[in-house]
Amino acid sequence: MLIVIGILLVVGLLGWFALRPWLVKKFCENATRDMLENSWVKWSESDYYNACLKKFWVEK
């Protein structure tokens, strides 16, 4: 039973680290769109996107 739990834990962690950059980029695309529509501070689209990526430590 412990072996199965260990295998699932390892597979889950590997999946998380493999998918994390993709998930963060999707989140940042949506967050950038929302900020451009709703923010009173006007940055460029790339500024918002880069700030979001930097916050989550993901390379472009």
C-alpha positions as CSV (number, residue, x, y, z in Angstrom):
1,M,0.0,0.0,0.0
2,L,2.8,2.4,0.8
3,I,4.5,1.7,-2.5
4,V,1.3,2.6,-4.4
5,I,1.0,5.8,-2.4
6,G,4.6,6.6,-3.1
7,I,4.3,6.0,-6.8
8,L,1.1,8.2,-7.0
9,L,2.9,10.9,-5.1
10,V,5.9,10.8,-7.4
11,V,3.7,10.8,-10.5
12,G,1.7,13.7,-9.1
13,L,4.7,15.8,-8.4
14,L,6.2,15.1,-11.8
15,G,2.9,16.1,-13.4
16,W,2.7,19.3,-11.4
17,F,6.2,20.4,-12.4
18,A,5.6,19.4,-16.0
19,L,2.3,21.3,-16.2
20,R,3.0,24.3,-14.0
21,P,4.6,26.5,-16.6
22,W,1.7,25.9,-19.0
23,L,-0.9,26.5,-16.3
24,V,0.8,29.7,-15.2
25,K,1.1,31.0,-18.8
26,K,-2.7,30.4,-19.3
27,F,-3.4,32.1,-16.0
28,C,-1.2,35.1,-16.9
29,E,-2.9,35.4,-20.3
30,N,-6.3,35.6,-18.6
31,A,-5.1,37.9,-15.9
32,T,-3.5,40.2,-18.4
33,R,-6.7,40.4,-20.4
34,D,-8.6,41.3,-17.2
35,M,-6.1,43.9,-16.1
36,L,-6.1,45.6,-19.5
37,E,-9.9,45.8,-19.3
38,N,-10.3,46.8,-15.7
39,S,-7.2,48.6,-14.5
40,W,-7.0,52.4,-14.1
41,V,-3.2,52.1,-14.4
42,K,-2.4,51.7,-18.1
43,W,0.6,49.5,-18.7
44,S,1.3,47.8,-22.0
45,E,0.0,44.2,-22.5
46,S,3.6,42.8,-22.4
47,D,4.3,44.6,-19.1
48,Y,1.3,43.0,-17.4
49,Y,2.2,39.6,-18.9
50,N,5.9,39.8,-17.9
51,A,5.0,40.9,-14.4
52,C,2.6,38.0,-14.0
53,L,5.3,35.5,-15.2
54,K,7.9,37.0,-12.9
55,K,5.6,36.7,-9.9
56,F,5.4,32.9,-10.5
57,W,9.0,32.5,-11.6
58,V,8.3,31.1,-15.0
59,E,10.5,31.9,-18.0
60,K,8.8,33.0,-21.2
